[in-house]
Amino acid sequence: MKYDLTKLTIDEKISLLVGANSMTTSDANGKVRPVQMCDGPLGLRTGPKHPATPKTVDPTTGETIPVSPVAMPATNVLANTWDPTLTFSLAAAIADDCLDHQRDLLLAPGVNIKRTPVCGRNFEYFSEDPFLTGTLARAYIQGVQSKGVGTSLKHFCANNAEYDRQAISSEVDERTLREIYLTPFEIALEAKPWTVMCSYNRVGGIYASENPWTLKEILRDEFGFDGIIISDWGATHNATLAAKATLDLTMPYQKEHLDNLRAAYSAGILTEEEINERAQKVLLLSEKAAAPKHSPTTTPKERHEIAVKAAKAGIVLLKNEDGILPLQKNKIFVCGKNALLGAPTGGGSSAVWTTFKPTPLHQLLQEKLGSDAFVSYLPCHDRGAIGSAILNAPAVYKAAYGADVTLLCVGNDGKLEFEGGDREYLRLPKVYEDLIDTTAKYTKNLVVLVYAGSAIDMSAWIDKVKGVVFVGFAGEGANEALAALLTGEANFSGKLSETFPLDLNDTPVGAMKGNNGFVERYLEGVFVGYRHYDEQAKEVLFPFGHGLSYSQFVYSDLTVEKTGKLAYEVSYTVTNLSSVDGEEISEVYVRDVFASVSRPPKELKGYSKDLIKAGESKRIHIPLNARSFAFYSVALKKWTVENGDFEILVGPSSRILPLQTKLKIEDAPHPYSEP
Ligand code: BGC
């Protein structure tokens, strides 16, 4: 259906520029179909009390309950899969939940770069690397929109911590902004999200919601975004300035914004033409939402299976000394409420309300290991009271002493990692560090399962334990995924999408929050994440891209073939030497050896995740293009490749790169030529 703007009065057109309530656009006096939005990105966030939430009967209790959406693994776990295809199907499954719940638009994905591991929303974001973030977000958008449900690529831009997020001004030099913080948006925009959501903060002193440079010049004119720009919820300060900067829709409803727009129109500050331009975009959104809906192609059960599959692929085996995993059939002691209740999630607008009740991990392990094994369980704290003392401490230590392997399920939850605040520490809560420390005195065979939304400093205890599994906030499928991975029924294949530093003070930002009142200066420039640790030659706990497997992979035969102007194909072979089938994520980095600006020692420019059967090899091909070699020249105002030497580095993690070769670029355009 097509709406005719001329059929609307000026006041109806103005009404379209502000939401009708918290999650719905205006209907302009019944003339326009309102758009129903809903939060993501971890699943569909629908309130059990929302009138549009369909109901079902719980077979166990006979009670009428809301149809439960699936709680997918959080984005930190999804990113650890390094798998765009899986990301697409996870996102498409969330879109099926949207279709079941009559939602037109999912407010996801978030592509803010993890500049600091303590950012409270890191669990909602992908990575410290712009290429990995952008390519996965592009697949996420394609997945949701393949079902006729819209997305909102958020939060644009330079919102990389929660501290004072409503007021802080991010002062980022332009090269850094382009190379690190805008690149994920640029890549994700290739999937044509219906909307982009601006962030709360100011960028260079001007609110992101009313910033003509970032919204109009960069997002619209340069990146060619012709969809709808939405404010983050409450991020609009002056609706007229926002409209002039090409922000189309202020969310949620607030009368003061309508009054502001009406007054600006009456005073001739905002012209009818300007209002028409914005209102036309909101009509376009309604038209998209009104298009005939797809039917869901997955059942709720299949969506749950995708949640399990993604958790399996995104949970990372960080340490596995003496092959403590997979578990053999013997006495296993599982400790910690997460084993009972499943993975927690972070707090804030992305938390999914699901009625799913997981089967306890110890029960699943018992089923898989069979009657030769004996799996016991004890809680170690009350869920929601992470700071509390260990429950039954003597019983816990006694059980660990008597067991062959002890699995401690510890970590953070939504009270420690949440929207609106940042973590104070990189370490686990002290009560858990003490638990690990004391338990390690009673057993040598300790495996720690860490549940968190971002990096954890494990240096206080890592040497005392044999195994570490980073579960992350792995969603409702966590227990099933863990049971399969820990017993070897499935193989680990996740790798870290962010560096785990040794100490908060090693990170580029450290414990600093705001450098000068309301200003956050991005002093580290492009040296974010592994770019920083590499540049400083700093040891880390676990590098970007690290993750173990039960298989053993070797890399060989690197070749680079020129395929066109500034285009190459990197090829190499990965062989699985073990007797276990496994998936391997291989990583391709590019290093500009001599550049006229200071560049990171290397940058991720390609990756591949491949199933390689026991004893088999696979030849992998990765394309590189001009952008793989370029930096953003502020002087020339464009992406620039310089002729000269580059190195191509390939391997299983950012710090293990067994294959290396050189190439000389000779066909870069003259710097003063047209782009
Ligand atoms: C968050 C957004 C979210 C919105 C709507 C805001 O507080 O920053 O990510 O989509 O609320 O719930």
Residues whose N, C-alpha, C, O or C-beta is under 5 A from the ligand:
A	BS01	BGC	D39 L107 D232 W233 S349
